[in-house]
Amino acid sequence: FSLAHYEAVAEAYLRGLEARAAAGGDLSRVASVASFFVSRVDSAVDKALAAAGNQQLPGKIAVANAKITYQRFQAIFTGPRWQKLAQAGAQPQRVLWASTSTKNPAYSDTLYVDELIGPHTVNTMPLNTVDAFLDHGTVAETLTAGLDEAQAQLAQLAELGIDLAAITEQLQVAGVDAFATAFRGMLD
């Protein structure tokens, strides 16, 4: 949900690869994704925007948040620390876009697919979103487009006094609780 959580996950992956390399392990056999939930961010932020009377930002913050996170992914997985691991056979940790079906019927049903296309990413979509994308989605590398606009949107959100970090933290806690409950239910 958040850039900070993404950075922590990417750091853990790098540390794990470094430990495996130090132990003489084969890095080429390690694959990983960092799940990053998207539409739930807009669902939560849009409520705060409505309360603040803002009509310009609804439906934009989740994509902006994801694009800035992808920019960070690119920085992490092109730097010197990563290059050393890549030379030893490591694969970059892919960003997995989750919760990419549109929850708000006013938004395009392919919004979170169209806007989040780029190398080293995975998008998990429900079947209705796959069908919609096949029907009228746009295939283009979009993740690196509009980064200045994404930064500006996040800055506008902060100027409104809406704390994206707090919202994404709440979403993370609720999401973990929901997954834990579902997992316990499977075991029962």
Residue, then its C-alpha position, 0 to 999 in steps of 0.5 A: f500500500s505504501l512506498a515505505h512498506y515497499e522499500a522495506v520489502a525490497e530491502a529485505y529481498l536484497r539482504g536475503l540475496e546478499a546472505r544467500a550469496a555469502a553462503g555460496g547459494d545460487l542467486s539465479r534460482v531465487a524469484s520474488v514479488a513485492s505485492f502493492f495494493v492499488s484500488r483500495v488506496d483510491s477507495a480510502v483516499d477518495k472518502a477523505l477527498a470528498a470530506a475535504g471538498n476536493q473534486q480534482l484528485p479522486g481516482k488519481i492518488a492510487v496510480a500516483n502512489a504506484k508510479i512513485t513506488y515504481q520509480r523507487f523500484q527502478a532506483i533500487f534495482t539499477g544501483p551499485r548494490w543491485q548490480k553486484l547481485a545481478q552479476a551473481g545471477a540475481q533476478p530483480q524482485r518484481v512489483l506485483w500490482a494487486s487489487t487492480s479491479t476498479k471499485n468506483p463505477a465512475y472510473s474506467d474499468t481498466l484504469y489500474v491496468d492501463e496506468l500500471i504497465g511497465p517492465h518487471t511488473v505483474n498485475t493480478m486481475p480478476l477475470n472481469t478486469v482481464d476481459a475488459f482490458l482485452d476488449h478496450g484496454t490500452v497496451a503501452e508502457t505507462l508507469t514511467a509517464g506522468l511522474d511529475e504529475a504524480q508527484a504534484q498530486l501527492a503534494q496536493l493531497a498533503e496540502l489538503g492535510i490528508d495523510l497518505a502514510a496513515i491511510t496506507e498504514q490503516l489499509q495494510v493493517a486491515g489487509v493483513d487482518a483479513f488475510a490472516t482471518a481467511f487463512r485461519g478459516m482455511l485451516d479450520 
